[in-house]
């Protein structure tokens, strides 16, 4: 496994939920963390101070200028960039059969944050990622997707399709950027976070049908992210973490 103590990781949407847990896990391994959120400035600033040698940048990923500027601020602050974890994403809950409710505006909004923003971040950071890579230790990108992008489920069709697009983007970039930059995706199902606390139907589904009989803990997603960052070989994978629900 590669030495991690000198490496810098940008994690979008990292002041709560999965992103926060990944940030703490990578910091525990000795990495320098660049935190980001759209609005929770106070939480981001406090977390940066807690982690030590970390930074926080506010940016709206629906805004291309702010998205590109996020990369430049991270590089200017830390002097390098080795890892990008595209965790930030948005959702819309719409019954799949209600086609009219899934308006073009909703499609555009979801794609802008869930697909286009990761593309902009990666393309803007490509040079820095190549500069920090070595022959033995490629740089690393992880896209946080969803099991809804793998099977015909999810809170809405536009959301599920945006995550399917992110999965395929992962594979395409794994080929295009190899061998200097590895690109993988993590596709969680239900994860026990404050955002999902009221998702009663989803919790019942996992308890009744998933072989593991529960949703994932954020720490279990962070462990997979840590494994992918530490690997020097895995690329082009979309790892489904849903307690086996996809098998049923």
C-alpha positions, 0 to 999 in steps of 0.5 A, spaced: 500 500 500 502 507 498 504 511 503 499 516 505 501 521 510 503 526 504 497 526 500 492 531 499 484 529 498 479 533 496 472 530 499 466 534 496 460 534 501 464 532 507 461 536 513 456 531 514 454 524 513 458 519 508 463 525 506 464 527 513 465 519 515 470 518 509 474 525 511 475 523 518 477 516 516 482 518 511 485 523 516 486 518 521 490 514 516 495 521 515 492 524 509 491 532 509 483 533 508 480 538 503 473 539 506 467 542 502 460 544 502 455 548 499 452 552 505 455 549 512 461 554 513 461 554 520 461 546 521 466 546 515 471 551 519 470 547 525 471 540 522 478 543 519 480 545 525 479 539 529 482 535 523 489 539 523 492 541 517 485 541 513 482 546 509 475 548 508 472 551 502 465 553 500 462 552 493 456 551 490 457 545 485 451 547 481 455 553 479 461 551 474 465 557 476 465 556 483 466 548 482 472 550 478 475 555 483 474 549 488 480 545 485 484 552 485 483 554 492 485 547 494 491 546 490 493 553 492 492 552 499 495 545 500 500 545 494 498 539 491 492 534 490 492 526 490 485 524 491 478 527 489 472 523 492 466 526 489 461 525 494 456 531 494 450 529 490 442 531 490 436 527 490 429 528 488 423 523 491 418 522 485 414 516 484 417 512 478 410 512 474 409 519 475 412 521 469 410 529 468 412 530 475 420 529 473 420 535 469 426 537 465 428 542 470 429 537 475 433 532 470 437 538 469 438 540 476 440 533 478 445 532 472 448 539 473 450 536 481 451 529 480 454 528 473 457 535 470 460 537 477 464 531 478 466 531 470 468 539 471 472 537 478 476 532 475 477 535 468 480 541 472 484 537 477 487 532 472 494 536 471 495 536 479 493 529 479 498 527 474 503 531 477 502 528 484 502 521 481 508 516 481 509 510 477 508 506 483 502 510 486 497 513 481 492 518 483 485 516 485 478 518 484 472 515 487 465 517 485 460 516 490 454 513 486 448 509 488 445 502 488 440 505 484 444 506 478 445 499 478 438 496 478 432 499 476 430 502 483 431 509 487 428 515 489 426 517 482 428 516 475 432 522 474 436 521 480 437 513 478 439 515 471 444 520 474 447 515 478 448 510 472 451 516 468 456 517 474 458 509 474 459 509 466 463 516 467 467 512 472 469 506 467 470 511 461 475 515 465 478 509 468 480 507 461 482 515 459 486 517 465 490 510 466 495 508 468 497 515 472 490 516 475 485 510 478 478 512 477 472 507 481 465 508 484 462 506 490 454 505 490 451 504 496 444 502 498 441 505 504 446 508 509 444 510 516 445 517 516 441 523 519 438 524 512 435 517 512 433 517 519 425 518 516 426 513 511 421 508 514 419 504 507 427 503 505 429 501 512 423 496 512 425 494 505 432 492 508 430 489 514 426 484 510 429 483 504 437 484 504 441 478 506 444 483 512 437 485 514 440 492 515 442 498 512 450 500 512 453 504 517 457 510 514 463 507 517 462 501 512 462 506 506 468 509 509 472 503 510 471 501 502 473 508 500 480 507 504 481 501 501 480 504 494 485 510 496 490 505 499 490 500 493 495 502 487 491 497 482 484 497 482 480 501 477 474 502 473 470 498 478 463 500 481 462 497 488 455 496 490 454 496 498 447 494 499 448 488 504 446 484 498 439 487 497 441 487 489 441 479 490 434 479 491 
